[in-house]
Amino acid sequence: MRYAVIIEKTETGYSAYPPDLPGCGVSGPSLKEVERLIREAIEFHIEGLQRHGQAVPEPTSICEYVDAAVSQPG
């Protein structure tokens, strides 16, 4: 499965979470590290759901960048 992941810059590095997997999230000191950690976290999260007989949520979130015109003051 392919899940959308939100990655945000923090004061100390980065954090990431997949909106379709509530409770799954990571933080790390670098973008590269947080990308590695979120892959592991998603796999671990899904394994846990399956072990407990819970349904694995289908990926439904969609990511898209949108350009927005922004006027400069003055």
C-alpha positions in Angstrom: 0.0 0.0 0.0 1.1 3.6 -0.6 0.2 6.1 2.1 0.5 9.9 1.9 2.9 11.2 4.5 3.0 14.8 5.9 6.5 16.0 6.8 6.8 19.1 8.8 9.9 21.2 9.8 10.2 21.6 13.5 12.6 23.6 15.7 14.8 20.5 16.2 14.4 18.7 12.9 11.4 17.2 11.2 8.3 15.2 12.1 6.1 13.0 9.9 2.8 11.2 10.0 0.4 9.4 7.6 -3.1 10.9 7.9 -4.7 7.6 7.1 -3.0 5.8 10.1 -4.0 7.6 13.3 -1.5 7.2 16.0 1.5 6.7 13.7 4.1 9.4 13.7 7.8 10.0 14.1 10.3 12.8 14.6 14.0 13.0 13.8 16.9 15.4 13.4 17.1 15.3 9.6 14.8 14.9 6.6 16.6 11.7 5.6 16.3 10.2 9.0 12.6 11.0 9.4 11.9 9.5 6.0 13.6 6.3 7.1 11.8 6.3 10.4 8.3 6.9 8.9 8.7 3.9 6.6 9.6 1.7 9.5 6.8 3.2 11.7 4.1 2.5 9.0 5.2 -1.1 8.6 5.3 -1.6 12.4 1.9 0.1 12.8 0.3 -2.1 10.2 1.8 -5.3 11.7 0.4 -4.3 15.0 -3.1 -3.7 13.6 -3.0 -7.1 11.9 -1.7 -8.9 15.0 -4.7 -7.5 17.0 -7.2 -8.5 14.3 -7.9 -4.9 13.3 -8.6 -3.7 9.8 -5.7 -1.9 8.0 -7.1 1.4 6.8 -7.0 1.9 3.0 -5.0 4.9 1.9 -7.5 7.6 1.0 -5.5 10.9 1.6 -4.3 12.7 -1.5 -1.3 15.1 -1.5 -1.1 17.9 -4.0 0.9 21.1 -4.1 -1.1 24.2 -5.1 0.5 27.4 -6.5 -1.0 30.5 -5.0 -0.5 34.0 -6.2 0.7 36.2 -3.4 0.9 40.0 -3.8 3.9 41.8 -2.4 3.1 44.7 -0.1 3.9 48.2 -1.4 
